[in-house]
Amino acid sequence: MHTPASLLLAARPRTQERLYDFYEEMRTADDFFWDRRLDAWVATSHAVVSRAAGDPRLSSVRYPDIEAVSEELRPLARVLSRQMVYSDAPAHSRLRALISRAFTPRAVAMLRDRISGAVDQIIAQAAPTGRMEIVTDLARPLPLTVICDLLDVPEGDRGALASWSDPIAAAIGSSRLDTDHNCSASQSMARMLAYLRDLLTRHDIPPAPHSLRALLTAKAHTDQDFDELLANCALLLIAGHETTTHFIGNAAVALLRHPHAADQLRRQPDLMPAAVEELLRYDSPVQLMLRRARHDLDLAGRTIAAGQVVLLVCGAANRDPAVFPDPHVLDFQRPGGRHVAFGYGPHFCLGAALARLEGAIVLKALLTRLPGLQLDGTPLQWQRSVNFRGLTHLNVSFTPPSPDHDSVTRACIESAGHSHPLL
Ligand code: HEM
């Protein structure tokens, strides 16, 4: 058995182009190995990734010793340590409970009309031109609009939130996992928190009834640790933004490269929920989860020393042939439900229902409202990251509809009465 290549190489543009072959070679060499360059264990099999993600012997705390973090990044590390995704029980359960009520399937279903409205607007703008850059025009603005709607953020402030969220996501998604090179992320986080503090305590614009902001504003006056609340609001903005952007881009490109699968979905819209799950499995926006051993322990036959980092490569686990036969085939009829694109165990993605809904609405719109949709031939460029998988741009072309085509298409869809749980 030869030593697997370092996972660090996954961030290289050439590796990104053949990422899943790279993982396969890695898994074949050793599916759970010590990566000297990253100073971490790397797990690529579905069995180890899913077992370890929920193993209480492994901690999600990102910065166990804040004082050891570089001075520039320390303020950012302090905020991240208050976020549920980087905390363990019992703090984790308390932090998750602060906002989970806003993400129940029922609460999320109520957002459907607003998401459809936002997608309709973007598509209507692009439709007459026959061209679209899906990442910039649709995949980036939509998730931010949805989270800002949830938080009831005034329109005029949304651009600033996006500009703060990007450097933070970049620092977290950097190929240097314990990054010390991005102090603009720290500054952006400070600005975002100051903004959220103001939003949740201002009286001049009352929160919309039943909005997440209404729920949080009520808590702002009773909660002992307002800083925790703010840190977790910031988490929603960051976690729900970059990830969903990548999901939309990755799913769109997968469909464009598999026209038969796209046609199948046009013909059988009831397949949409299964398609969303398969597209999440096939090209997962979040490639990596990080855990740290609380004490010396045995895991899948390896001895992990206290404090050592374990990287759980969900993107590789989702292509593990032991669980997904023919893993590189996009198959909407695959018996599913076991992918780990949203993680596994107590930290399972809080925004999963929302991300699924956004994905389903966008894909339906792309497939039904832009006839002749195809890649425009520009080479694809993947973001340089080990943690996230996503395109920097996705240029497509389509046939601009004749003036009344749009209304006819809509009438056809509506009269066909296609309905399923998501749409
Ligand atoms: C397709 C889009 C998304 C993907 C692939 C994704 C993926 C993930 C993954 C893998 C985790 C687990 C992290 C871990 O265990 O270390 C996670 C957690 C989380 N996600 Fe998502 N996510 C997406 C969208 C969203 C959205 C839209 C929101 C909210 C607006 C959100 C909020 C969260 C939160 C708050 C957590 C932490 C949960 C906890 O620690 O208990 N995510 N997500």
Boltz pocket constraint, residues with backbone or C-beta under 6 A from the ligand:
constraints:
  - pocket:
      binder: B
      contacts: [[A, 53], [A, 60], [A, 84], [A, 85], [A, 86], [A, 92], [A, 96], [A, 147], [A, 235], [A, 236], [A, 237], [A, 239], [A, 240], [A, 241], [A, 243], [A, 244], [A, 247], [A, 284], [A, 285], [A, 286], [A, 288], [A, 289], [A, 290], [A, 314], [A, 340], [A, 341], [A, 342], [A, 343], [A, 344], [A, 346], [A, 347], [A, 348], [A, 349], [A, 350], [A, 351], [A, 352], [A, 354], [A, 355]]
      max_distance: 6.0
